[in-house]
Amino acid sequence: MSDDPASLARHLIRSQPAATLSTIATDGGWPYGSLVLTATDMSGHPILLISTLAQHTKNLIADGRASLLLDGTAGLSERLTGARVTVLGRAVRCDDDVAVRARFLARHPSAAGYAGFGDFAFWRLEIERAHQVAGFGRINWIERDDLLPDFGDLSELSAAEADVVGHMNADHSDAVALYANVLCQRSGVGWRLTGVDPEGADLSRPGDHCRLGFDKPVSSAETARVELVRKVKQARARLSRG
């Protein structure tokens, strides 16, 4: 993973499965924080599935300005030395985006039980800027264009994502385990790929998530295959070195 602040921030946004959503309360304008599950669309904007009955959704309907705090400090003995990023933007409903729905439910399959309820809807946080703290003295404001670079046409990758993910989980579960256990240094069994985007792949098992970064950006099933094969080779080489 790069030390570039924007790359580090994108890694956090992509890798964290939950975040603190802050909205502007309809009653008095106070900041209102709540816990939400998150995913991202192919370009990197955070995605939420929230109920219209929830206070944070009522707040967003009145004023779409919001922020998400994505915290990567869990497990550290000194949490203030770890990385976190606050993403600022405007939340917009995206109910009709089939790809958004598929990506969110692949990461959070239990949400399928209520995603079809009439009072639930998908929302995208359209990023405007972000504030990153990557440890003491490593603090940066990051503007949208730096945070979300143009990776070109991603329609082919988006169309192929489900097939790539399904193929890896069905036919190459050993490779997926290597990604998680060796390259991401996460223990446990039952790891599955949940998504592929230009810069990497998301993996999860019950109660845990991790992020596999690619060495080169991808834009199609074939270029994703090349990177996934490269990562398997890296994992096996690392194992052979002990």
C-alpha positions as semicolon CSV with decimal commas, in nm:
position;residue;x (nm);y (nm);z (nm)
1;M;0,000;0,000;0,000
2;S;0,132;0,344;-0,096
3;D;0,228;0,607;0,162
4;D;0,054;0,868;-0,051
5;P;-0,217;1,034;0,167
6;A;-0,488;0,996;-0,097
7;S;-0,408;0,628;-0,149
8;L;-0,412;0,565;0,225
9;A;-0,746;0,742;0,256
10;R;-0,897;0,541;-0,030
11;H;-0,775;0,222;0,134
12;L;-0,958;0,315;0,454
13;I;-1,276;0,412;0,271
14;R;-1,274;0,085;0,076
15;S;-1,168;-0,144;0,361
16;Q;-1,387;-0,041;0,654
17;P;-1,726;-0,219;0,666
18;A;-1,883;0,032;0,907
19;A;-1,851;0,400;0,989
20;T;-1,987;0,682;1,202
21;L;-2,233;0,886;0,998
22;S;-2,273;1,248;1,110
23;T;-2,574;1,443;0,988
24;I;-2,734;1,776;1,074
25;A;-3,025;1,717;1,310
26;T;-3,359;1,854;1,199
27;D;-3,428;1,957;1,558
28;G;-3,193;2,244;1,639
29;G;-2,917;2,174;1,386
30;W;-2,698;1,978;1,625
31;P;-2,444;1,728;1,484
32;Y;-2,595;1,380;1,504
33;G;-2,373;1,071;1,495
34;S;-2,484;0,716;1,421
35;L;-2,332;0,380;1,329
36;V;-2,391;0,258;0,973
37;L;-2,271;-0,026;0,752
38;T;-2,077;0,088;0,446
39;A;-1,961;-0,030;0,107
40;T;-1,835;0,168;-0,193
41;D;-1,939;0,199;-0,553
42;M;-1,688;0,113;-0,823
43;S;-1,540;0,464;-0,824
44;G;-1,498;0,481;-0,445
45;H;-1,797;0,679;-0,317
46;P;-1,934;0,533;0,010
47;I;-2,269;0,353;-0,008
48;L;-2,523;0,321;0,275
49;L;-2,843;0,122;0,318
50;I;-3,059;0,312;0,566
51;S;-3,420;0,329;0,677
52;T;-3,641;0,632;0,620
53;L;-3,762;0,580;0,977
54;A;-3,413;0,644;1,116
55;Q;-3,325;0,987;1,249
56;H;-3,013;1,013;1,032
57;T;-3,223;0,957;0,719
58;K;-3,473;1,222;0,823
59;N;-3,177;1,455;0,870
60;L;-3,040;1,376;0,523
61;I;-3,374;1,436;0,357
62;A;-3,377;1,784;0,510
63;D;-3,008;1,857;0,447
64;G;-2,791;1,618;0,246
65;R;-2,462;1,741;0,390
66;A;-2,295;1,467;0,591
67;S;-1,965;1,312;0,692
68;L;-1,844;0,958;0,751
69;L;-1,567;0,871;0,996
70;L;-1,394;0,552;0,883
71;D;-1,173;0,424;1,163
72;G;-0,879;0,194;1,097
73;T;-0,741;0,198;1,453
74;A;-0,914;-0,111;1,597
75;G;-0,675;-0,350;1,767
76;L;-0,395;-0,098;1,819
77;S;-0,259;-0,055;2,170
78;E;-0,236;0,321;2,106
79;R;-0,533;0,397;1,887
80;L;-0,438;0,761;1,828
81;T;-0,133;0,640;1,634
82;G;-0,357;0,467;1,379
83;A;-0,517;0,588;1,058
84;R;-0,867;0,728;1,020
85;V;-1,038;0,946;0,764
86;T;-1,344;1,172;0,774
87;V;-1,516;1,201;0,439
88;L;-1,734;1,506;0,372
89;G;-1,999;1,517;0,103
90;R;-2,364;1,522;0,010
91;A;-2,579;1,212;0,040
92;V;-2,813;1,128;-0,249
93;R;-3,051;0,837;-0,294
94;C;-2,951;0,580;-0,554
95;D;-3,229;0,321;-0,534
96;D;-3,217;0,235;-0,904
97;D;-2,844;0,161;-0,920
98;V;-2,831;-0,218;-0,960
99;A;-2,452;-0,230;-0,927
100;V;-2,460;-0,037;-0,600
101;R;-2,715;-0,277;-0,456
102;A;-2,512;-0,581;-0,565
103;R;-2,185;-0,447;-0,421
104;F;-2,341;-0,357;-0,087
105;L;-2,518;-0,692;-0,043
106;A;-2,207;-0,886;-0,148
107;R;-2,022;-0,721;0,140
108;H;-2,315;-0,737;0,384
109;P;-2,520;-1,044;0,286
110;S;-2,733;-1,027;0,602
111;A;-2,869;-0,693;0,476
112;A;-3,053;-0,881;0,200
113;G;-3,313;-0,968;0,463
114;Y;-3,428;-0,607;0,483
115;A;-3,293;-0,441;0,167
116;G;-3,627;-0,496;-0,005
117;F;-3,834;-0,338;0,270
118;G;-4,022;-0,029;0,154
119;D;-3,871;0,194;0,421
120;F;-3,508;0,111;0,328
121;A;-3,311;0,281;0,051
122;F;-2,957;0,297;-0,081
123;W;-2,772;0,628;-0,053
124;R;-2,439;0,738;-0,202
125;L;-2,217;0,994;-0,030
126;E;-2,090;1,213;-0,313
127;I;-1,747;1,302;-0,181
128;E;-1,632;1,664;-0,180
129;R;-1,320;1,635;0,034
130;A;-1,168;1,433;0,316
131;H;-0,962;1,489;0,629
132;Q;-0,713;1,215;0,706
133;V;-0,514;1,148;1,021
134;A;-0,262;0,868;0,967
135;G;-0,087;0,902;1,304
136;F;0,083;1,181;1,496
137;G;0,190;1,459;1,260
138;R;0,045;1,287;0,951
139;I;-0,261;1,502;0,891
140;N;-0,395;1,603;0,549
141;W;-0,693;1,759;0,380
142;I;-0,754;1,577;0,052
143;E;-0,964;1,725;-0,226
144;R;-1,208;1,514;-0,426
145;D;-1,005;1,496;-0,749
146;D;-0,701;1,371;-0,558
147;L;-0,903;1,129;-0,348
148;L;-1,094;0,981;-0,643
149;P;-0,869;0,976;-0,951
150;D;-1,012;0,903;-1,293
151;F;-0,958;0,534;-1,367
152;G;-1,129;0,563;-1,705
153;D;-1,426;0,359;-1,821
154;L;-1,513;0,106;-1,552
155;S;-1,828;-0,032;-1,715
156;E;-1,654;-0,351;-1,831
157;L;-1,514;-0,422;-1,485
158;S;-1,850;-0,348;-1,324
159;A;-2,030;-0,584;-1,562
160;A;-1,775;-0,861;-1,498
161;E;-1,738;-0,817;-1,121
162;A;-1,997;-1,073;-1,013
163;D;-1,848;-1,337;-1,243
164;V;-1,493;-1,267;-1,124
165;V;-1,596;-1,285;-0,759
166;G;-1,808;-1,597;-0,810
167;H;-1,532;-1,773;-1,003
168;M;-1,268;-1,700;-0,737
169;N;-1,490;-1,816;-0,452
170;A;-1,610;-2,131;-0,629
171;D;-1,291;-2,243;-0,800
172;H;-1,001;-2,073;-0,622
173;S;-1,093;-2,064;-0,254
174;D;-0,733;-2,164;-0,176
175;A;-0,610;-1,845;-0,344
176;V;-0,863;-1,635;-0,152
177;A;-0,736;-1,790;0,172
178;L;-0,379;-1,699;0,075
179;Y;-0,480;-1,339;0,007
180;A;-0,633;-1,308;0,354
181;N;-0,394;-1,518;0,565
182;V;-0,063;-1,430;0,399
183;L;-0,089;-1,096;0,221
184;C;-0,343;-0,932;0,453
185;Q;-0,210;-1,119;0,758
186;R;-0,557;-1,206;0,884
187;S;-0,621;-1,536;1,055
188;G;-0,914;-1,771;1,025
189;V;-1,087;-1,976;0,759
190;G;-1,391;-1,916;0,544
191;W;-1,263;-1,606;0,368
192;R;-1,452;-1,502;0,055
193;L;-1,401;-1,236;-0,209
194;T;-1,687;-0,985;-0,195
195;G;-1,584;-0,727;-0,455
196;V;-1,327;-0,615;-0,709
197;D;-1,258;-0,253;-0,806
198;P;-0,980;-0,072;-0,998
199;E;-0,734;-0,077;-0,706
200;G;-0,803;-0,399;-0,525
201;A;-1,038;-0,662;-0,388
202;D;-1,246;-0,684;-0,072
203;L;-1,254;-1,001;0,138
204;S;-1,464;-1,104;0,434
205;R;-1,547;-1,383;0,673
206;P;-1,802;-1,374;0,957
207;G;-1,694;-1,092;1,186
208;D;-1,393;-0,976;0,984
209;H;-1,305;-0,789;0,666
210;C;-0,981;-0,705;0,487
211;R;-0,856;-0,533;0,174
212;L;-0,619;-0,669;-0,091
213;G;-0,445;-0,393;-0,287
214;F;-0,344;-0,443;-0,650
215;D;-0,004;-0,348;-0,789
216;K;-0,162;-0,197;-1,101
217;P;-0,510;-0,053;-1,164
218;V;-0,753;-0,284;-1,345
219;S;-1,046;-0,207;-1,574
220;S;-1,167;-0,545;-1,703
221;A;-1,208;-0,910;-1,611
222;E;-0,880;-0,994;-1,784
223;T;-0,672;-0,727;-1,612
224;A;-0,830;-0,824;-1,279
225;R;-0,736;-1,187;-1,346
226;V;-0,375;-1,084;-1,410
227;E;-0,357;-0,900;-1,078
228;L;-0,526;-1,178;-0,884
229;V;-0,279;-1,431;-1,027
230;R;0,010;-1,196;-0,944
231;K;-0,110;-1,176;-0,585
232;V;-0,131;-1,554;-0,551
233;K;0,229;-1,580;-0,670
234;Q;0,336;-1,316;-0,420
235;A;0,163;-1,501;-0,137
236;R;0,322;-1,833;-0,231
237;A;0,666;-1,670;-0,259
238;R;0,625;-1,519;0,085
239;L;0,528;-1,858;0,226
240;S;0,830;-2,025;0,069
241;R;1,060;-1,772;0,235
242;G;0,909;-1,869;0,570
